[in-house]
């Protein structure tokens, strides 16, 4: 079966839902090797798969690769990376990402604010 961007995105999203981060990253690699464009849906689903599996390091690593390649960073990708750091107890990293988000042109939403508040709470920095 020839996979296109839609089927790769569906597969990565399914891996995210089942907390199968390794398979999600394998699909991501296969998609890149197929010369298909990695879009916001693809990358945010892969980051979310890492986040749901408590693999904050992998989520942050993927976020950094996306940022270095000058790919489109959007609210969803930032939120997934922030949430991964919060879930991993890395509240300082989560707040660093939130600060970077504030400095960028990316629009904040209630999930962004909620994740930042959660990071402060976990770090005892709510005052």
Backbone as CSV, one residue per row, in Angstrom:
resi,resn,N_x,N_y,N_z,CA_x,CA_y,CA_z,C_x,C_y,C_z
1,UNK,0.852,-1.182,0.000,0.000,0.000,0.000,0.894,1.240,0.000
2,UNK,0.646,2.122,-0.962,1.376,3.388,-1.042,0.786,4.365,-0.021
3,UNK,1.620,4.836,0.878,1.135,5.760,1.899,1.358,7.190,1.444
4,UNK,0.362,8.030,1.692,0.480,9.452,1.414,0.456,10.208,2.734
5,UNK,0.481,11.526,2.673,0.525,12.342,3.892,-0.671,12.060,4.794
6,UNK,-1.831,11.858,4.205,-3.035,11.616,5.004,-2.933,10.295,5.763
7,UNK,-2.480,9.245,5.114,-2.376,7.958,5.804,-1.262,7.969,6.848
8,UNK,-0.145,8.661,6.555,0.901,8.798,7.575,0.377,9.567,8.789
9,UNK,-0.347,10.664,8.544,-0.894,11.446,9.645,-1.857,10.627,10.479
10,UNK,-2.688,9.826,9.818,-3.631,8.967,10.544,-2.884,7.930,11.384
11,UNK,-1.835,7.349,10.811,-1.055,6.346,11.536,-0.354,6.964,12.747
12,UNK,0.239,8.132,12.565,0.930,8.804,13.681,-0.070,9.206,14.761
13,UNK,-1.229,9.696,14.351,-2.273,10.061,15.323,-2.761,8.836,16.090
14,UNK,-2.886,7.707,15.402,-3.285,6.466,16.078,-2.219,6.043,17.088
15,UNK,-0.959,6.198,16.719,0.135,5.885,17.651,0.078,6.805,18.867
16,UNK,-0.251,8.055,18.632,-0.381,9.005,19.743,-1.491,8.573,20.688
17,UNK,-2.624,8.177,20.115,-3.771,7.765,20.932,-3.469,6.518,21.752
18,UNK,-2.600,5.658,21.227,-2.257,4.418,21.936,-0.932,4.514,22.692
19,UNK,-0.375,5.717,22.748,0.868,5.987,23.482,2.050,5.172,22.965
20,UNK,2.076,4.991,21.665,3.146,4.226,21.031,4.098,5.199,20.349
21,UNK,4.934,5.864,21.140,5.807,6.914,20.638,6.862,6.386,19.659
22,UNK,7.380,5.183,19.922,8.418,4.648,19.051,7.891,4.418,17.636
23,UNK,6.709,3.856,17.547,6.093,3.620,16.237,5.749,4.945,15.552
24,UNK,5.296,5.923,16.346,4.980,7.246,15.785,6.219,7.866,15.155
25,UNK,7.356,7.773,15.843,8.603,8.334,15.303,9.095,7.548,14.096
26,UNK,8.821,6.247,14.082,9.183,5.442,12.907,8.357,5.868,11.697
27,UNK,7.069,6.093,11.895,6.228,6.591,10.802,6.706,7.968,10.340
28,UNK,7.109,8.801,11.278,7.616,10.130,10.939,8.872,10.020,10.067
29,UNK,9.791,9.132,10.452,11.001,8.911,9.657,10.652,8.377,8.263
30,UNK,9.733,7.431,8.221,9.325,6.858,6.931,8.694,7.921,6.042
31,UNK,7.932,8.799,6.644,7.301,9.867,5.878,8.360,10.799,5.297
32,UNK,9.337,11.152,6.105,10.420,12.030,5.630,11.226,11.350,4.527
33,UNK,11.487,10.050,4.678,12.229,9.303,3.667,11.450,9.180,2.356
34,UNK,10.132,9.289,2.436,9.275,9.216,1.246,9.154,10.564,0.556
35,UNK,9.914,11.539,1.058,9.892,12.897,0.509,8.526,13.565,0.609
36,UNK,7.747,13.153,1.590,6.476,13.816,1.847,6.711,14.940,2.846
37,UNK,5.989,16.015,2.691,6.166,17.172,3.563,5.582,16.902,4.948
38,UNK,6.400,17.170,5.967,5.930,17.055,7.350,5.169,18.335,7.675
39,UNK,3.907,18.198,7.991,3.103,19.377,8.279,2.815,19.489,9.771
40,UNK,2.032,20.474,10.120,1.704,20.737,11.519,0.999,19.540,12.152
41,UNK,0.116,18.915,11.418,-0.623,17.755,11.939,0.354,16.624,12.249
42,UNK,1.240,16.365,11.339,2.219,15.290,11.499,3.102,15.515,12.717
43,UNK,3.704,16.674,12.776,4.674,16.930,13.841,4.014,17.053,15.213
44,UNK,2.861,17.694,15.281,2.197,17.815,16.582,1.715,16.457,17.080
45,UNK,1.260,15.589,16.173,0.834,14.241,16.578,2.022,13.433,17.096
46,UNK,3.179,13.572,16.448,4.369,12.850,16.904,4.836,13.360,18.271
47,UNK,4.821,14.677,18.456,5.184,15.247,19.756,4.196,14.785,20.821
48,UNK,2.916,14.776,20.481,1.888,14.324,21.433,2.061,12.858,21.791
49,UNK,2.468,12.031,20.831,2.719,10.617,21.121,3.820,10.487,22.169
50,UNK,4.864,11.305,22.032,5.954,11.302,23.018,5.459,11.805,24.367
51,UNK,4.676,12.874,24.347,4.141,13.463,25.584,3.262,12.464,26.329
52,UNK,2.374,11.792,25.618,1.456,10.837,26.246,2.188,9.624,26.793
53,UNK,3.380,9.364,26.284,4.194,8.242,26.748,5.232,8.681,27.775
54,UNK,5.108,9.924,28.250,6.037,10.494,29.237,7.475,10.542,28.722
55,UNK,7.625,10.746,27.438,8.943,10.845,26.813,9.217,12.307,26.464
56,UNK,9.311,13.155,27.493,9.455,14.586,27.275,10.741,14.917,26.519
57,UNK,11.808,14.118,26.764,13.071,14.387,26.072,12.907,14.225,24.558
58,UNK,12.235,13.160,24.155,12.004,12.914,22.730,11.104,14.001,22.139
59,UNK,10.090,14.405,22.892,9.184,15.459,22.422,9.947,16.759,22.214
60,UNK,10.790,17.102,23.169,11.578,18.335,23.069,12.612,18.241,21.945
61,UNK,13.207,17.086,21.791,14.168,16.858,20.717,13.489,17.055,19.355
62,UNK,12.307,16.510,19.202,11.563,16.660,17.957,11.163,18.115,17.722
63,UNK,10.722,18.794,18.781,10.380,20.217,18.683,11.594,21.012,18.190
64,UNK,12.766,20.729,18.754,13.990,21.452,18.369,14.381,21.178,16.927
65,UNK,14.220,19.950,16.472,14.512,19.622,15.073,13.589,20.406,14.151
66,UNK,12.323,20.463,14.505,11.350,21.205,13.700,11.727,22.683,13.656
67,UNK,12.090,23.234,14.807,12.465,24.648,14.872,13.731,24.929,14.069
68,UNK,14.705,24.032,14.134,15.970,24.211,13.395,15.767,24.138,11.891
69,UNK,14.834,23.328,11.468,14.584,23.182,10.041,13.677,24.286,9.506
70,UNK,13.413,25.255,10.351,12.577,26.399,9.982,11.195,25.976,9.521
71,UNK,10.747,24.863,10.037,9.386,24.429,9.745,8.414,25.330,10.508
72,UNK,7.203,25.226,10.141,6.184,26.072,10.760,5.913,25.625,12.193
73,UNK,6.213,26.504,13.122,5.866,26.256,14.523,4.554,26.977,14.784
74,UNK,3.611,26.266,15.322,2.326,26.888,15.606,1.921,26.608,17.046
75,UNK,0.765,27.090,17.405,0.246,26.951,18.766,0.186,25.488,19.183
76,UNK,-0.283,24.643,18.308,-0.464,23.229,18.642,0.882,22.565,18.922
77,UNK,1.882,22.853,18.119,3.214,22.256,18.320,3.838,22.762,19.614
78,UNK,3.754,24.077,19.850,4.260,24.623,21.118,3.539,23.986,22.304
79,UNK,2.213,23.928,22.237,1.438,23.375,23.354,1.801,21.922,23.626
80,UNK,2.002,21.140,22.565,2.374,19.729,22.750,3.734,19.617,23.437
81,UNK,4.690,20.438,23.032,6.025,20.407,23.648,5.979,20.895,25.094
82,UNK,5.229,21.964,25.347,5.087,22.478,26.723,4.449,21.422,27.607
83,UNK,3.374,20.811,27.123,2.681,19.778,27.907,3.591,18.584,28.186
84,UNK,4.416,18.209,27.206,5.349,17.098,27.413,6.332,17.422,28.538
85,UNK,6.829,18.655,28.547,7.766,19.059,29.604,7.078,19.094,30.965
86,UNK,5.869,19.614,31.014,5.122,19.656,32.281,4.895,18.240,32.794
87,UNK,4.436,17.364,31.916,4.162,15.984,32.315,5.428,15.288,32.797
88,UNK,6.572,15.650,32.223,7.844,15.055,32.622,8.477,15.720,33.838
89,UNK,7.778,16.686,34.441,8.308,17.367,35.621,9.355,18.414,35.284
90,UNK,9.469,18.745,34.028,10.455,19.729,33.570,9.790,21.101,33.454
91,UNK,9.355,21.635,34.586,8.579,22.877,34.583,9.393,24.066,34.073
92,UNK,10.694,24.092,34.365,11.516,25.210,33.885,11.614,25.210,32.357
93,UNK,11.777,24.032,31.780,11.813,23.928,30.312,10.463,24.319,29.720
94,UNK,9.401,23.908,30.386,8.059,24.267,29.917,7.890,25.785,29.894
95,UNK,8.355,26.445,30.940,8.238,27.902,30.990,9.167,28.580,29.981
96,UNK,10.310,27.970,29.699,11.189,28.513,28.652,10.496,28.458,27.288
97,UNK,9.819,27.349,27.019,9.076,27.237,25.764,7.927,28.247,25.720
98,UNK,7.255,28.408,26.852,6.155,29.365,26.920,6.676,30.784,26.670
99,UNK,7.828,31.111,27.247,8.438,32.430,27.022,8.813,32.616,25.555
100,UNK,9.355,31.575,24.948,9.690,31.640,23.517,8.426,31.843,22.686
101,UNK,7.371,31.200,23.104,6.085,31.346,22.416,5.586,32.784,22.518
102,UNK,5.750,33.389,23.702,5.338,34.783,23.895,6.125,35.728,22.994
103,UNK,7.397,35.432,22.794,8.265,36.286,21.956,8.027,36.078,20.461
104,UNK,7.414,34.976,20.109,7.203,34.676,18.694,5.872,35.262,18.208
105,UNK,5.581,34.991,16.972,4.315,35.464,16.397,3.197,34.441,16.590
106,UNK,3.515,33.338,17.262,2.532,32.288,17.492,1.494,32.762,18.513
107,UNK,0.269,32.491,18.202,-0.838,32.923,19.056,-1.007,31.983,20.247
108,UNK,-1.179,32.563,21.411,-1.445,31.790,22.624,-2.921,31.422,22.677
109,UNK,-3.225,30.324,23.351,-4.618,29.971,23.586,-4.771,29.509,25.036
110,UNK,-5.952,29.046,25.379,-6.196,28.638,26.768,-5.352,27.426,27.154
111,UNK,-5.041,26.567,26.199,-4.193,25.410,26.495,-2.778,25.869,26.836
112,UNK,-2.287,26.878,26.106,-0.958,27.437,26.385,-0.904,27.984,27.808
113,UNK,-1.900,28.793,28.148,-1.941,29.408,29.481,-2.085,28.355,30.569
114,UNK,-2.942,27.371,30.328,-3.156,26.306,31.304,-1.880,25.503,31.535
115,UNK,-1.151,25.217,30.462,0.104,24.472,30.589,1.136,25.281,31.360
116,UNK,1.200,26.591,31.113,2.146,27.455,31.841,1.783,27.515,33.323
117,UNK,0.505,27.613,33.619,0.049,27.632,35.016,0.398,26.312,35.693
118,UNK,0.185,25.211,34.982,0.517,23.895,35.526,2.018,23.773,35.787
119,UNK,2.825,24.321,34.888,4.283,24.295,35.075,4.669,25.067,36.330
120,UNK,4.062,26.227,36.524,4.343,27.027,37.726,3.935,26.284,38.988
121,UNK,2.794,25.638,38.919,2.306,24.882,40.082,3.253,23.743,40.415
122,UNK,3.712,23.019,39.406,4.630,21.902,39.638,5.971,22.372,40.183
123,UNK,6.373,23.567,39.789,7.648,24.106,40.252,7.532,24.935,41.516
124,UNK,6.322,25.077,42.047,6.125,25.883,43.238,6.343,27.362,42.962
125,UNK,6.182,27.776,41.701,6.416,29.155,41.299,5.113,29.889,40.985
126,UNK,4.073,29.591,41.715,2.769,30.168,41.418,2.586,31.566,41.996
127,UNK,3.462,32.006,42.860,3.299,33.319,43.478,3.802,34.424,42.563
